[in-house]
Amino acid sequence: MINKVVANADVAIADITNGKTLMLGGFGLCGIPENCISALVKKGVKDLTCISNNAGVDDFGIGLMLQQRQVKKMISSYVGENAEFERQLLSGELEVELIPQGTLATRCLAAGYGMPAIFTPAGVGTEVAEGKETRNFDGKDYLMEYAFDADFAIVKAWKGDTAGNLIFRSTSRNFNPVMAMAGKITIAEVEELVEVGELDPDHIHTPGVYVHRIFQGKDYEKRIEQRTVRKLAD
Amino acid sequence: MVEQSLSAARKSSHQLIIKLTNQKMLDKNGIAKRIAKEIKDGYYVNLGIGIPTLVANYIPEGVNVVLQSENGLLGMGPFPFEGEEDPDLINAGKQTITTLPGSSIFDSAMSFGMIRAQKIDLTILGAMEVSENGDIANWKIPGKMVKGMGGAMDLVASAKNIIVAMQHVNKAGESKLLPSCTLPLTGVKCIKKIVTELGVFDVLPEGGFKLLERAPGVSVDEIRKATAGKLYADDDVPEMVV
């Protein structure tokens, strides 16, 4: 088996230079590649285009990269939890393309499946449709949306083996598997890195063929955005 | 011209709302309770953020439903007990939740795949405006709110059955049931039913809001004044049972 293991996040992102397009997995702060984001902040690489469902919060996730003005453009579906993001957007420092969440996910999927474009009804008749080709199938209009073209995809998995096979845990799966398939170079950070043979082939979510670099992550904070609990019954 | 008449309509609705606050209307839980009656046994349901989330609290006993959370979960359970929160297990509102026996987890592409393929029976979501031809606006206020549409555009474009749960008027006292939406659209001609604190409405295929039920203690006349769009009501509109 091909060994894809690199030492740490710094090594994994070493060739990410200014102006690159990155996909970052996660939904809210759930399943985000914390180690790689820290390494990108430390490296100080700039003018990045980031494709990610959300933009983190002010002091965590992609919010850390926004604080350092490392992001030139965000492509997201929902960016509501970040005051610094909103400030940069309204002042024109940050370019933002808001797209429907399903369109975002499926444009990743298309890239990973080798399809140049998809047709989706999401956004028909809205400003999302402006300038896009529309096709009618069976009486219903669909927008043509292109597969993403990203230099790097950075994902977080629960377990992975040295050959790059990945398993995700619970709803931290979200965008991670589809982004893992979509990057020209895919970097995976995992909570537990194991030897080949230790993961059941039937349980693999992302086959290692899609993953170019993998490393054992550390110090996961896994911050909760909305801690909601129920009371024990009296 | 259209805007002028719209603002006139809004002005009159504004005046009415001041009076309406003295009436016995439904609160958010009342709206949720009424919508819960639309849920049938065996439904897969997607609940949006806000009032729709409350609907889960009122699903009648014996009605088995599976709640979808579009970040990748079918079979959303209640909030966890304190100390049992799992940061890897959240809903689309980023709240900590639990799974249930029979739950399944999947990625975001599959989540919207099942939405697009109409495997979800019912979608309940909030709105800022609904027009009398069924257009909905709920994601953007130009120059003010730039949060994004999340999954709303996918849901309204594909769902076979959508109920809008919302207040009848906005915070400024303006009607949210309009001849046409003034805010950027989320979807066109997709809303068929609306439940507000004043009543239950169908959006007619030929255009216009048809009043199906009045909230307890609210008259047709009051509802008419609070509705900027075309309203159709029979002589004898039944009172909502909640």
Interface residues (C-beta under 8 A of the other chain):
Chain A: F27 G28 L29 C30 G31 N53 S76 S77 Y78 V79 G80 E81 E86 L89 L90 V96 L98 P100 Q101 G102 T103 L104 A105 T106 C108 L109 T120 P121 A122 G123 V124 G125 T126 E127 V128 W158 F168 R169 S170 T171 S172 R173 N174 F175 N176 P177 V178 H205 K222 R223 I224 E225 Q226 R227 T228 V229 R230 K231 L232
Chain B: S69 E70 N71 G72 L73 P78 F79 P80 F81 E82 E84 E85 D86 P87 D88 L89 I90 N91 A92 G93 K94 Q95 T96 I97 T99 I105 F106 D107 S108 A109 S111 F112 G113 I115 R116 D135 V146 K147 G148 M149 G150 G151 A152 M153 D154 A157 S158 P184 L185 T186 G187 V188 K189
